[in-house]
Amino acid sequence: MKPESPERLPAPSAEDSEFLLRKVELLEREVETLRQHHGAARLETPHIAPPRPRPALLRGLLIALVLIVAVCFAAGLLPKLRQRQVLAAESSQVLAHRPIVPAAVVSLAPRETVVTLPGTMEPITEAPVLARADGYIKRRYVDIGDRVAAGQVLAEIEAPELNQQVQQAAAAVDQARSALEQANANLTQGQANRELARVSALRYGNLQKRGIVSRQENDTYQAQYQASDAAVESLRKAVASATNMVSEAQANLARLKDVFSYLKVRAPFAGVVTLRNVDQGTLVTTGSTLLFRVAQTGVLRLFINVPQVNASQVRAGQTAGLSLSERPGAALTGKIVRSSGSLDPATRTMLVEVQVPNPRGDLLPGMYANVTLHAARENPPLLIPSEALVARAQGTMAAVVDHTGKVHFTPIQVGRDSGTELEVLSGLQEGMQVIVNPNDNVREGVLVETQPFLRPRPAGAPPAQATPAAKKAS
């Protein structure tokens, strides 16, 4: 068997080589000095034979020189060997003990999105009831909370001067009618006078042609006929004016009668009295005193502001779910009946009306409710836990773990924030693993071990379940 070859030591560094060169130069100088001394001695004493160095001395010097070179070489090499051994030990320790971090798999958001928006319930119809006549409240028949039918009397107003105005208007109508009758009689008399003047003018015209009467007399009767005809036209105008006066008096009487009918305040539609501002003896003024407010609560409506990202997915006839804080678990449904069809430039939202049936009157106007809408999305975004977001000076990032376990910080663009999850618009792909709540040990290029991410559960809650992304990772 061949003897094993000794281990090859690594090449000396530049510093070690320079040190050895200096040592060799010193040795060469010493040897040269010894030669010079030896030559001078031979010149001074030529008769003395130069001593020959003994082989043992030369062998010792050579061994010493080799030892010096070996010591210098070892002094420069050993620290570097130790440093390499330490680094190798640390690397093996790091590889053997990777940090364990929670990770979640980037998943695709569901095709159907759920949007929850706040709204306040309002009556489907609500109207204020104001006074239409000046006077005092004689009687009040209803109060707040009373249900009334359409046309039901709510209160009575006492206005004695209005009665006098109605009687005065009725007298004015009678006077106008008498004036109209007189105008008609004058018109009849004028028409009779015109007929007589016409006959007289015709006769005198024939007599003047025969030469029996003079032209002057004929002209007189002709002028009388024309005057009678003009008088009849004037009397006809007088009749028309009298007729208009009668119509005006009748309209004024009808107006006062309508105002008189408003002395009984009636409900405009069936509903609930939600406001009462007057009591018996209160002075009311036409058009300015609010007496009651009546609301129709058989159907309630809510106005919600749908964000721009979901505005195009809302349609009339779509079903909406409602939830009330005072009725947890109660299933209430409504229907979208209309929308504004445009976005508010200030808020980038669209106004949508949702109607809710309320046949038993359990729901009250003014209640706060959360409206849940279900809408389909054509391009659903990616989802990651909100705790996986890393905010740095370069922007928003996520710590991604590749197939080898190495960490890479990737810039991402974030969309909507639902509280527990974030929508990622760009920067990630479905199936990637992201670290949740990365600590200071998670750096670029570090090797880690991942475990499924579990959300902490609050006190009294059922055991926490792994997120769908974490289940995929496991």
Number of C-alpha atoms within 10 A of each C-alpha: 3 4 5 6 6 6 6 6 9 8 10 14 12 10 11 17 16 12 14 17 13 11 16 14 11 12 13 12 12 12 12 12 12 12 12 12 12 13 14 12 13 14 11 9 11 11 8 10 8 12 7 6 8 8 8 9 10 11 11 11 11 12 12 12 15 11 12 14 19 12 12 16 20 14 12 17 17 11 11 12 12 11 11 12 12 12 12 12 12 12 12 11 11 14 12 9 12 14 14 12 19 19 28 31 27 24 21 18 17 14 13 13 14 13 15 17 16 16 20 16 21 23 21 17 15 18 15 15 20 17 21 21 24 21 21 20 23 17 16 17 13 16 17 14 13 12 15 21 13 11 12 16 17 19 22 20 26 20 16 11 10 18 14 11 16 19 14 15 22 19 14 19 21 15 16 22 19 14 19 21 15 15 21 19 14 18 21 15 14 21 19 14 18 21 15 15 21 19 14 16 22 15 13 21 20 13 16 16 12 10 10 10 14 14 14 10 14 20 15 12 20 20 14 18 22 14 14 21 18 14 18 20 14 14 20 19 14 19 21 15 16 22 19 14 19 21 15 16 22 19 14 19 21 15 14 20 18 13 17 19 15 17 23 21 24 18 23 18 17 17 22 21 23 18 17 17 12 18 16 14 14 15 15 21 15 13 12 10 17 17 20 23 19 26 23 21 26 19 19 24 24 25 20 20 19 24 17 15 11 18 20 13 16 20 15 13 12 16 17 19 18 19 19 16 11 10 9 8 9 11 10 14 16 21 18 21 15 16 19 11 12 12 16 14 8 6 11 14 19 22 17 20 17 25 22 24 17 14 11 8 12 9 18 13 20 13 14 17 19 19 23 18 21 17 17 14 16 8 10 16 20 23 26 27 26 16 15 21 22 19 11 9 6 7 11 15 20 25 24 24 24 14 9 9 16 17 22 19 18 16 19 17 13 19 14 13 13 11 9 10 16 21 21 22 16 13 13 21 15 13 15 17 29 30 29 23 18 18 9 5 10 20 15 13 12 15 21 24 15 20 15 22 25 16 13 10 11 9 7 6 8 8 11 11 13 15 17 15 24 21 14 15 18 14
